């Protein structure tokens, strides 16, 4: 019954003699990874005459995945593409399986969210061909089938999985504004701030698009104003030196010392004064 139902779903799409198919031949099936790093992993597959299919995972607190179909000719209208897992001809007797519906948006590439993307990768790993079927937006007489060939998939996929497992467990948004705090009377960071600084340093090593790092140093109100001004500059300068040591261009780092001005909390208690002994890190991307 399940087999019959699946065939009934797919056959109307295939029955039309004007079905245009886009796929890579087995010998030409090419899967490749973008230059891997700890911020983003992308596995690509070229579809001759049509475009490039990509699976992408980004550095984040939560594991994520997205499928994107970069089309040479963008849609002229809105619609829906049915996505199936299709057994290749050398797997006789197996049936098509429904994966998802992909919304077609005018003048936009196609994409699918996490669950559908993971399912497509799982089906490719088993040798199936994820295939999209839709009404052609340029011809009312044609239907289109776009297939991802599972040939030559496994080695690049293994590299992709290794890249995903090594992604940083946080994103730019998690660290673009960070407050580092200090122990009393010196330039030693608290343990929590040391961990934050290491996180930012690891990110900066990976991100070539970083445009500017702003470092603002502050102190509590203990000590003279002149001394506090000097300490605030020293604290921010030490963070700058740390980043330069990580490979960040010093010309993209701006240091400002504010001394005991612009308090974040009252200076009445030791706990509130601790909040004023700080360096604020703000980062901007291109």
C-alpha positions in Angstrom: 0.0 0.0 0.0 2.8 2.4 0.9 4.6 1.6 -2.4 1.4 2.3 -4.3 0.8 5.6 -2.6 4.4 6.8 -3.2 4.1 5.9 -6.9 0.8 7.7 -7.2 2.4 10.8 -5.8 5.3 10.8 -8.2 3.9 9.3 -11.4 1.8 12.4 -12.3 5.0 14.4 -12.3 6.8 11.9 -14.5 4.0 11.2 -16.9 4.3 14.4 -18.8 6.5 14.0 -21.8 7.9 17.5 -21.3 9.8 16.7 -18.1 13.2 18.4 -18.1 15.8 16.7 -16.0 18.9 18.3 -14.5 21.5 16.0 -12.9 25.2 15.2 -13.0 26.1 12.0 -14.7 27.6 9.3 -12.5 31.1 9.8 -13.8 30.8 13.6 -13.4 29.1 13.7 -10.0 31.2 16.2 -8.1 30.9 16.8 -4.3 33.3 19.3 -2.7 33.8 21.2 0.5 34.4 25.0 0.7 37.6 25.8 2.6 36.8 24.4 6.0 37.1 26.5 9.2 35.6 26.6 12.6 32.9 29.2 11.6 31.2 27.5 8.7 31.2 24.2 6.9 29.7 23.9 3.4 29.3 20.8 1.2 28.5 21.5 -2.5 27.3 19.6 -5.5 27.2 21.0 -9.0 24.2 20.3 -11.2 25.2 20.9 -14.8 23.0 23.5 -16.5 21.1 24.3 -13.3 23.3 25.5 -10.5 24.8 24.3 -7.2 23.3 22.6 -4.3 24.8 23.3 -0.9 24.5 22.0 2.7 25.8 24.5 5.3 26.3 24.4 9.1 27.4 27.4 11.1 29.2 28.0 14.4 26.5 28.2 17.0 25.4 27.1 20.5 23.0 24.7 18.7 23.9 22.2 15.9 22.3 23.5 12.7 22.0 22.7 9.0 20.5 24.3 5.9 20.1 23.3 2.3 20.4 25.9 -0.4 19.8 25.6 -4.1 21.8 28.3 -6.0 20.0 28.5 -9.3 21.5 29.9 -12.5 18.0 31.1 -13.4 16.0 32.4 -10.5 12.2 31.8 -10.3 9.9 34.1 -12.1 6.9 33.2 -9.9 5.9 31.6 -6.7 5.2 27.9 -6.2 6.1 24.7 -4.4 8.7 22.0 -5.3 8.1 18.5 -4.0 11.3 16.9 -2.7 11.7 13.1 -2.8 14.4 10.6 -2.1 14.6 8.6 -5.3 16.4 5.3 -5.7 18.8 5.2 -8.6 18.2 2.8 -11.4 20.7 0.3 -10.0 18.4 -0.1 -6.9 15.4 -1.9 -8.5 12.4 -2.5 -6.3 12.9 0.4 -3.9 10.3 3.2 -3.7 10.4 7.0 -3.6 10.2 8.6 -0.2 8.7 12.0 0.5 11.2 14.4 2.2 9.6 17.9 2.2 8.0 20.6 0.2 10.2 23.5 -0.8 8.6 26.9 -1.2 9.6 28.6 -4.5 9.9 32.4 -4.1 10.2 34.8 -6.9 13.8 35.9 -7.6 15.2 33.9 -4.7 17.2 30.7 -4.5 15.5 27.7 -3.0 16.2 26.5 0.5 15.1 24.0 3.1 15.4 24.0 6.9 17.4 21.8 9.2 15.3 18.6 9.4 14.8 18.3 5.6 18.5 19.1 5.0 19.6 16.3 7.5 17.2 13.9 5.9 18.6 14.6 2.4 22.1 14.0 3.7 21.0 10.7 5.3 19.4 9.6 2.0 22.5 10.5 0.0 24.6 8.5 2.4 22.4 5.5 1.7 22.9 6.0 -2.1 19.5 7.6 -2.8 19.1 10.8 -5.0 17.2 13.6 -3.4 15.2 15.1 -6.3 13.0 18.2 -6.6 10.0 18.2 -8.9 8.1 21.4 -9.8 6.2 23.2 -12.6 8.6 25.2 -14.7 8.3 28.9 -14.1 9.4 29.7 -17.6 7.1 27.3 -19.5 3.6 26.2 -18.7 4.2 23.1 -20.8 7.2 21.8 -18.8 7.9 20.2 -15.5 11.4 20.1 -14.0 13.3 17.5 -12.1 16.5 18.4 -10.3 18.5 15.5 -8.8 21.4 15.3 -6.5 23.6 12.4 -7.5 24.9 10.3 -4.6 27.9 9.1 -6.6 31.3 10.2 -5.2 29.5 11.5 -2.1 31.0 9.6 0.8 34.5 10.9 1.1 33.5 14.6 0.8 30.7 14.0 3.2 33.1 12.5 5.8 35.2 15.6 5.5 32.1 17.7 6.0 31.0 15.8 9.1 34.5 16.2 10.6 34.3 20.0 9.9 30.8 20.2 11.5 32.1 18.4 14.6 34.9 21.0 15.0 32.7 24.2 14.6 33.0 26.7 17.5 30.1 26.2 19.9 29.1 29.9 19.7 28.5 32.5 17.0 29.6 36.1 16.3 26.3 37.4 17.8 27.3 35.6 21.1 30.5 37.5 21.5 30.2 40.7 19.5 29.5 42.7 22.7 31.4 41.3 25.7 32.2 42.8 29.1 35.4 41.5 30.8 35.8 42.2 34.5 38.9 42.3 36.7 40.0 41.3 40.2 40.5 44.2 42.7 43.6 46.4 42.4 45.2 45.1 39.2 45.0 43.9 35.6 44.1 40.2 36.3 40.9 39.1 34.7 38.3 37.1 36.6 38.1 33.4 35.7 34.9 33.9 33.8 36.3 36.8 31.8 39.4 34.7 30.9 37.1 32.1 29.4 35.3 34.8 27.5 38.6 36.2 26.2 39.7 32.8 25.0 36.4 32.4 23.2 36.8 35.7 21.4 40.5 35.0 20.5 39.5 31.6 19.0 36.8 33.4 16.9 39.1 36.1 15.7 41.6 33.6 14.5 39.0 32.2 12.2 37.1 35.3 10.9 38.8 37.2 8.0 35.8 39.6 7.7 36.4 41.3 11.1 36.5 45.0 10.4 37.0 46.7 13.8 37.5 45.8 17.4 36.7 48.6 19.9 38.2 48.2 23.4 36.9 50.5 26.1 38.6 50.3 29.5 37.1 51.4 32.8 38.0 51.4 36.6 36.1 51.8 39.9 36.5 55.0 41.9 39.2 53.7 44.2 42.5 55.6 43.8 43.2 58.9 42.1 41.5 59.9 38.8 44.9 60.2 37.0 45.9 56.7 38.1 42.6 55.2 37.3 42.8 56.7 33.8 46.2 55.1 33.3 44.9 51.8 34.6 41.9 51.8 32.3 44.2 52.3 29.2 46.6 49.6 30.4 43.8 47.1 30.8 42.4 47.8 27.3 45.9 47.8 25.9 46.6 44.4 27.3 43.5 43.0 25.6 44.7 44.6 22.3 48.1 43.0 22.7 46.4 39.6 23.3 44.4 40.0 20.1 47.5 41.1 18.1 49.2 38.0 19.3 46.3 36.0 17.9 46.9 37.5 14.4 44.5 40.4 14.4 45.8 43.5 12.6 46.6 46.2 15.2 45.3 48.8 12.8 41.8 47.4 13.2 41.8 47.7 17.0 40.8 50.9 18.7 41.7 51.4 22.4 40.1 54.0 24.7 40.5 54.5 28.4 37.7 56.1 30.4 39.1 55.8 33.9 36.5 55.9 36.6 33.9 57.6 34.4 30.7 56.0 33.1 30.1 53.6 35.9 28.1 50.5 35.2 27.1 50.2 38.9 27.4 52.0 42.2 30.8 52.2 43.9 29.3 51.8 47.4 30.1 48.1 47.8 32.8 45.7 46.7 30.4 43.7 44.5 29.2 46.8 42.7 32.7 48.2 42.3 33.7 44.9 40.7 31.3 45.6 37.8 33.1 48.9 37.1 36.5 47.3 36.7 35.9 46.3 33.2 36.9 46.3 29.5 34.0 46.4 27.0 34.7 44.6 23.7 32.6 45.6 20.7 33.3 44.0 17.3 32.1 44.9 13.8 32.1 42.9 10.6 32.3 44.0 7.0 
